[in-house]
Structure formats: C-alpha cells, structure tokens
Amino acid sequence: MLEPNNPLNECRVLSIQSHVVCGFVGNKSAVFPLQALGLEVDMINSVQFSNHTGYKSMKGQILKSSELDDLIDGLRSNDLLNYTHLLTGYMGDPTFLNKVCDVVGELKRINPKLIYVCDPVMGDNNRMYVPESLLPIYKEKVVPLADIITPNQFEAELLTDIKINNKQDAIKAMDILHNKGVQTVVISSSALGSEDVLIGLGSSVQNGGMKKGICIEIPRIAANFTGTGDLFAALLLAWLHKHPANLKLSCEKVISTMQVILRRTLDHAIKQVKPGEKPNCHHLELKLVQSLEDILHPNVCITAQDM
C-alpha cells in the first residue's frame, strides 16, 4: 500500500490512452510533461499506431479488453496497483471502455483517495470520431467515476444534452456533470469567443459544496495541431496536484504553457517549408522536448477571470 509520508509515493499516475511511434498524441503527448513535472507515470497504450490518423496512412495494433485485463492482472499479482491518479484518453471500443470502468473501480477500492482525470475523447467541431456506442458508457458509467473531466465544447454537449451557445449554457452543462459526481469540470475550448479567441471554462466544487467558476480567453493560433487535448489533460492533472485548491492558477499555467509550445511548434513548422507553402501534419508535431523549460517553469501570460 502507499505510505502517506513517503515522498517517493507522493504521486503515481496510471495513464491509459493511445500511443504513436512517431509524433505526439495520447501517451506520447501526456507522459513526458507529467514526468518532467515530477510525477511517476506508468502507461498502458489503448492503441499502438505508427503515427496519428491525420497522416495519409497508418499501421498498428489495438489493445483488446482481454489484453488490458492481462496487464492489470500482472500488476495486481505483484501489488503494483497502488496509484494516486488515473488519466484516461482515447478509447475506440465500447468493450475496452467498459473494462476501463472496472479498472477505475478497483483502483479506487485500493486507494479511496485516487483522483481520476478523464479526457472523454469523442469528437470535435460537431463530429464524432469514435463509435456512437461509446457515448452512453461515458454518460452512465465513466462520468460518475471521474473526479476531473476535460471535455471540449462538443464533448460537453454530448455528455449533458445541453447545446452550449453562451456562458450560461456552459455553466448549466458543468452543473450537470457536477451533479453526477465530478468535482472539477474544465471545458478545454469552446467557440464562444471570436475569430481570434477561444474560450475555456472551468468549475470546481469547493469544500462545503460551494462552486467556483473561471473563464479564460485563449488566443487562436492559425494551425491544426494534434495531441493538444492530451497535453491539456496531463498538464491540468499535474498543476492541480501541485495547486489542489486553485483551479484558476492551474488553468493559467496549463494554457500559458500550451501557448508557448504551440507557437514554438508553428514557428518551427514554418521554417521547414518553402515560402507560401502550408506546413503538413508532420511539420506540426508538438515540440514538447524543446519546450522542457516552459513546461517546468511556465510564465503565466494568459490570465483567467472568476465567473
């Protein structure tokens, strides 16, 4: 079992999400910043692909639910399921997602204080890119297990059946998720801003049941990146671990870090192409390693407002 006064056991994360050989999505996007920020991370790859799906082709394997069960059984038999945090991302199969719910339950029985951070990866821009059969599992089984959830606007709408047209709608959607047991909800991005600005919104249930909300304006960057949601959830896990009672500061550090990484990525991509040409998805792979110092010591350049 975890020894509460042992600093070596202060934070141990199990991350279950996708993996690519080349590029930065899923665990490749999440694990490096978590480890850099001092968190121990074990990872299970829900899929292993050569590259992400934005390329013209890909090859790889999908982890079956029975294979996930084997991995968990191996950890269990060696008393290695003592985690403080669970992070989940892309799941492409309903049977696998149901098995993940079983894993969450077991980890919470072992450590009742375990914090489950769920990035409910289902789609964006009004389009689902996972089977629709995953949605009821997320709504009925996953959400009630989650402590922190990080949907984008479209995913929040799917989970709550609320069409988000303004901030009041977003608050209603976040309240629905709170009422299902989620302590902290962060809508990582929404189209409630303008051509130049995205809006992020967050809400956290404080001690005593009071809710504290924030709103943060996120400058749009003119490029299509992949892996940003995975990075967002990982950074949020890390900074909420370090600032557990301060959602505002945690989100400011997350967004400020991401702005620097994305701008560095775009600057590098532009240098790789001829004048007038657009960078492709390979050019736009996130420059995480080159951004180590910014991950470790974020300069808060984006501030949130209380809501």
Secondary structure, DSSP 8 states (H G I E B T S, - for coil): ---TT-GGGS-EEEEEEEEESSS-STHHHHHHHHHHTT-EEEEEEEEEESS-TTSS---EEE--HHHHHHHHHHHHHTT----SEEEE-----HHHHHHHHHHHHHHHHH-TT-EEEE----EETTEE-S-TTHHHHIIIIIHHH-SEE---HHHHHHHHT---SSHHHHHHHHHHHHHTT-SEEEEEEESSS-SSEEEEEEEEE-TTS-EEEEEEEEE--SS--SSHHHHHHHHHHHHHHHSTT-HHHHHHHHHHHHHHHHHHHHHHHHHTS-TT----TTTTS---GGGHHHHHS----S-EEE-
